[in-house]
């Protein structure tokens, strides 16, 4: 077992990084808005509300490649009031990423933790796909000079604002279409 790398798990570091996590929308969105740093052009106005409080959890997924991301520790929650949209910052330990690694691929994930009963991203993904909670993820980004014995934990430079949302249930027309397609397939087999 080797020592694990570390990063500063915070989405509000004045002069370095300011991004938000929102609730709303019907699909995954990402990108910095005009109140983020660096500022961007994504419109997080109508229909989006910054996440607030311990009803929502967030974690980092990290790995040496973009295709091998594991959940980092710890899981944390969101601030309230004027801090809504920002997480309760901490230092995250990156599973599968060596201390002092030259870089790591990272993704921030967030979810409705169902009153504290959903404590991991794996469980959140299952509930999200079942349509029982809202969840979402940032795009994967690369962070340089991972913390360890020689490097201090770096900030999440490259993180973009993103939203969590409910996976929509299939509509009536979609279900009818699936049923009709299934009937055609079974009919042709006879």
C-alpha positions as CSV (number, residue, x, y, z in Angstrom):
1,X,0.0,0.0,0.0
2,X,1.4,3.4,-0.9
3,X,0.7,6.8,0.6
4,X,-2.3,8.5,-0.9
5,X,-2.3,12.0,-2.5
6,X,-4.3,14.9,-1.2
7,X,-6.1,18.0,-2.5
8,X,-7.9,20.9,-0.9
9,X,-11.5,20.0,-1.3
10,X,-13.1,23.4,-1.5
11,X,-15.0,25.2,-4.2
12,X,-14.5,28.7,-2.7
13,X,-10.9,29.9,-2.4
14,X,-10.9,33.7,-3.0
15,X,-8.5,34.7,-5.8
16,X,-8.1,31.0,-6.9
17,X,-11.4,29.3,-7.4
18,X,-15.1,30.1,-6.9
19,X,-17.6,27.7,-8.3
20,X,-21.1,26.7,-7.2
21,X,-23.3,23.5,-7.1
22,X,-26.9,24.1,-7.9
23,X,-30.2,22.2,-7.8
24,X,-32.4,22.5,-10.9
25,X,-32.8,21.7,-14.5
26,X,-33.7,18.5,-16.3
27,X,-30.2,17.5,-17.4
28,X,-26.6,17.8,-16.5
29,X,-25.2,21.3,-17.0
30,X,-21.7,22.7,-16.2
31,X,-19.8,25.8,-16.6
32,X,-18.9,28.9,-14.7
33,X,-21.4,31.8,-14.4
34,X,-20.7,35.5,-14.0
35,X,-20.3,35.2,-10.2
36,X,-17.7,32.5,-10.4
37,X,-13.9,32.8,-10.6
38,X,-12.8,32.6,-13.3
39,X,-16.1,34.1,-14.6
40,X,-17.9,32.3,-17.4
41,X,-21.0,32.6,-19.5
42,X,-23.3,29.8,-18.2
43,X,-26.6,31.2,-17.0
44,X,-27.4,29.9,-13.5
45,X,-30.3,32.3,-13.1
46,X,-33.9,31.1,-13.5
47,X,-34.7,27.6,-12.2
48,X,-31.4,27.0,-10.3
49,X,-30.9,27.2,-6.5
50,X,-27.5,26.9,-4.8
51,X,-27.4,23.7,-2.6
52,X,-27.4,24.4,1.1
53,X,-27.0,22.4,4.3
54,X,-26.4,18.8,5.4
55,X,-29.3,17.4,3.3
56,X,-26.8,17.2,0.4
57,X,-23.5,15.4,0.2
58,X,-20.5,15.9,-2.0
59,X,-17.3,13.9,-2.7
60,X,-14.5,13.8,-5.1
61,X,-13.7,11.0,-7.5
62,X,-10.1,10.7,-8.4
63,X,-7.6,8.5,-10.2
64,X,-4.3,8.5,-12.2
65,X,-6.4,8.3,-15.4
66,X,-9.8,9.7,-16.4
67,X,-11.2,6.1,-16.7
68,X,-10.2,4.9,-13.3
69,X,-11.8,7.2,-10.7
70,X,-12.4,6.1,-7.1
71,X,-14.3,8.0,-4.4
72,X,-11.9,10.1,-2.3
73,X,-12.4,10.7,1.5
74,X,-14.1,12.4,3.2
75,X,-17.6,13.1,2.0
76,X,-18.7,16.5,3.1
77,X,-21.8,18.7,3.0
78,X,-22.8,22.3,1.9
79,X,-22.7,25.6,3.7
80,X,-25.9,27.7,4.4
81,X,-27.0,31.3,4.1
82,X,-24.6,33.4,2.0
83,X,-22.4,30.3,1.7
84,X,-25.1,28.3,-0.2
85,X,-23.6,26.5,-3.2
86,X,-20.2,26.1,-1.5
87,X,-19.0,23.1,0.4
88,X,-17.8,22.8,3.9
89,X,-14.1,22.6,2.9
90,X,-11.7,20.0,3.9
91,X,-8.6,18.1,2.7
92,X,-9.5,15.1,0.6
93,X,-7.4,11.9,0.4
94,X,-7.4,10.5,-3.1
95,X,-7.7,6.7,-3.2
96,X,-5.5,5.2,-5.9
97,X,-3.5,8.4,-6.4
98,X,0.1,8.4,-5.0
99,X,1.3,11.1,-2.7
100,X,3.2,13.8,-4.7
101,X,1.9,12.4,-8.0
102,X,2.5,14.8,-10.9
103,X,-1.2,15.0,-11.6
104,X,-4.6,13.3,-11.0
105,X,-7.9,13.3,-12.8
106,X,-10.7,14.5,-10.6
107,X,-14.5,14.9,-10.7
108,X,-16.7,16.4,-8.1
109,X,-20.1,14.7,-7.4
110,X,-23.0,15.8,-5.3
111,X,-26.3,14.2,-4.3
112,X,-29.4,14.5,-2.1
113,X,-28.4,12.2,0.8
114,X,-32.0,11.2,1.7
115,X,-31.7,12.3,5.3
116,X,-28.1,11.1,5.7
117,X,-28.9,7.5,4.6
118,X,-27.0,7.7,1.3
119,X,-23.4,8.0,2.3
120,X,-21.4,7.1,-0.9
121,X,-21.5,8.0,-4.6
122,X,-22.1,4.4,-5.6
123,X,-25.3,4.3,-3.5
124,X,-26.2,7.8,-4.8
125,X,-25.8,6.7,-8.4
126,X,-28.2,3.7,-7.9
127,X,-30.8,5.9,-6.3
128,X,-30.4,8.6,-8.9
129,X,-30.8,6.2,-11.8
130,X,-33.9,4.8,-10.1
131,X,-35.3,8.4,-10.0
132,X,-35.5,8.6,-6.2
133,X,-32.9,11.4,-5.6
134,X,-31.3,14.3,-7.4
135,X,-27.6,14.0,-8.1
136,X,-25.0,15.3,-10.6
137,X,-21.3,15.6,-11.4
138,X,-18.8,18.1,-12.7
139,X,-16.8,17.4,-15.8
140,X,-13.6,15.5,-15.2
141,X,-10.6,17.8,-14.9
142,X,-6.9,17.4,-14.2
143,X,-5.1,18.8,-11.2
144,X,-1.3,19.2,-11.1
145,X,1.2,18.5,-8.3
146,X,-0.9,16.4,-5.9
147,X,-0.2,16.8,-2.2
148,X,2.0,14.4,-0.2
149,X,5.3,14.5,1.5
150,X,6.8,17.2,-0.7
151,X,3.8,19.0,-2.4
152,X,1.2,20.9,-0.4
153,X,-2.4,19.8,-1.3
154,X,-3.4,21.8,-4.4
155,X,-6.7,23.6,-5.0
156,X,-9.2,22.2,-7.5
157,X,-8.2,24.5,-10.3
158,X,-10.2,23.5,-13.3
159,X,-13.4,22.7,-11.4
160,X,-16.6,24.2,-13.0
161,X,-20.0,25.0,-11.5
162,X,-22.5,22.2,-12.1
163,X,-26.1,21.2,-11.1
164,X,-27.8,18.2,-9.6
165,X,-31.1,17.1,-11.0
166,X,-33.7,14.3,-11.0
167,X,-33.4,11.7,-13.8
168,X,-36.8,12.1,-15.5
169,X,-39.1,9.1,-15.5
170,X,-39.9,7.8,-19.0
171,X,-42.9,9.6,-20.5
172,X,-46.0,7.8,-21.6
173,X,-45.1,8.1,-25.3
174,X,-41.7,6.6,-24.6
175,X,-43.2,3.6,-22.8
176,X,-45.7,3.1,-25.6
177,X,-42.9,3.3,-28.1
178,X,-40.9,0.7,-26.2
179,X,-43.9,-1.6,-26.0
180,X,-44.6,-1.3,-29.7
181,X,-40.9,-2.0,-30.6
182,X,-41.0,-5.1,-28.3
183,X,-44.2,-6.4,-30.0
184,X,-42.6,-6.0,-33.4
185,X,-39.5,-7.9,-32.4
186,X,-41.5,-10.7,-30.9
187,X,-43.9,-10.8,-33.8
188,X,-41.0,-11.2,-36.3
189,X,-39.6,-14.2,-34.4
190,X,-42.7,-16.3,-35.1
